[in-house]
Amino acid sequence: TYTVVVTAPNSCTAMTTVMVIDDTTPPDLTATGGTITCLNPSITLTANSTTPGVTYLWTDGHGVTSTEQNLTGITLVGMSTVVATAPNGCTTTTTVTVTEDTTPPDVTVMGGTITCAIPSITLMASSMTIGVTYRWTYPNGLNSAEQNPGASLIGTYTLEVTAPNGCTAM
């Protein structure tokens, strides 16, 4: 609190008080990055603040800047920094990471030989990648989602294995 007293030439005085307040509170800021996958080849970077009137400035490791709150269509891996500026001029900075998981699943298959004595076999498939799905295509065009289906047709069987990240191997 500041008080000022003014004295006039006639010795009369006037006094007033003014209060100076501290407004140096930086804005709160949360931001999220993400992972680019075969299933999601682009992601959205998000920034949020509960402080009213905040502006945002994004900068990434590739020299790109933006004043948008959320950045869509991000396809490059790396670090991005967002600065939130409150109306009082105070700032908060945080960094998010964009990673990539586009590794196809491993797959091992085994067929066999159909004979008069053995008219059908079991096709064998395996993958060390957790959570894969299997899709066999038979020589007659039919499909099976079983990991190890039975086979009684002579010909080429094709297996497509899909990992949880959307990447495939055949």
N, C-alpha and C positions, 0 to 999 in steps of 0.2 A: 504494500500500500504506500503510495506517494502522496504527500500533502504539499500544496504550494500556497504561500501567503503573499499577497500583493499589497503593497502599501502605496497609496496615492500621495501626491505632494501635500494634500491637506491633512495627512496623517491618518486618513481612513484606511481600513484594511478589508480585504476580502480573502476568503480561504476556500479552497476546494480540494477534494481528495479524488485520486484516481487509483484504480487497482490494475496491476499488470499480472496477467495469469500465464501460467506455463502451459503451452500447447505443443509439446514436443513428443507426443505419443505417436510412434510409428504405426502404420496400418498392419493388421494381421494379414497373413497371406498363406494360402495352401495351394499347391500345384501338383499335378500328376503327369507323368510321362506314360510310357507303355512299351509294348513289345510288338514289333512287326513280325507277322507270320505269313505262311503261304495262304492261310485262311483270311487274314486281315493284312493286306499289303500296305495299308496306310492307317495311321492312327490320329487321334486328336489329343493335343496337349491342352490341359485345362488349368486355369488359375482362378482362385476365388478369394474374396475378402468380404468381411462383414462391415468394414469401415465404409461409410457412405462417400460417394464421389471419387473413389479411387480410379486412377488411370494405370494402364499396364504397358510395359515395354519388354518384348521378348527379343532375345539375341541368341543365335545358335552358333555352333562351332564352324559353320559353313559361311558365315558372313551375312546371314539373313536376319533382318529385324522386322518387327511388326508391333503395332499398338493395339491389336485385337486382344480381347480377353482370352479367347480360346482359339487355338490354331488347328485347323482341320487339314487333312490331306498330307500329313507328315510321312515321308517315305525314306528319310535319311537317318542313319544311326548316329548317335552322339549325345552330347550334353547341350541342354538349352537352359538359359538363365532368364528369369522373369523378375522385373522390378515393379513393385506396386508403389505408387506415389499418392499420398493422401493430399487433400486440399490444403493442409498446413505445411506442405513441402517435405514432410518426413517420408522416408522410404524404407521398404523392406525388400530384401532380395532372397530368392531361393533358386535352386538348380534342380532340374529333372533330367532323367536319362531315358533315351530311346534306345532299346536293344533290339536285337534281331534273332529270331528262332525260325530259320528256314531249312533246318536239317531234315532231310528225308529219313523215313524209318529204314532200318536194316530189314532184310527179309531173306529167308532161306526156304527153298522149296524142294520137295522130292516127289517124283512121280513113280512110275513103275511100268511093268510089262503085263499086258492082258494076254492071257493064253486060253486055250480050251479048258485047261484044268483050273485056271484062276480067271473067271469071267469079269471080275471087278476088283478094283484096288481102292485104297484110301490115299488121297492126295494129302501130303503133309506140308504144313507151312508153319514157320515160327519167326518171331521177331523179338529182339531184346528191348525194343522200344515199348514202353508201357502205354496201354490204352489204345493200341491200334485196332483198326477194323479191317476185315478181309473181304474181298470181292473177287470170286473166281468167275471167269467166263469160259464156258464149255465150247467144244468144237461146233455144236449145233446152235450156238448163240444164247443158250440159257445161262442163268447166273445163279450163284450161291454165295451167301454171306457167311457160311460156315468156315471155320479155320481149317478143318480137315475133312472135306466132303468126300463122299464116295464117287468113284468114276468107273463107268462101264463103256464109254465110247472111246474109240481109237482116234487120236488126233492131238492137237496142241491145246493145252489149257493155259489160260493167262490169269495171273494173279495180280491184283492191284491192292496194295496195303496203304492205308491212310493213317497218318499219325494225328494225335489231338491238335497239332499246330496246323493241320490242313495239308501238309506236304505228303506227297505220295511216292511210292516206289513200285516198280513192276518187275 
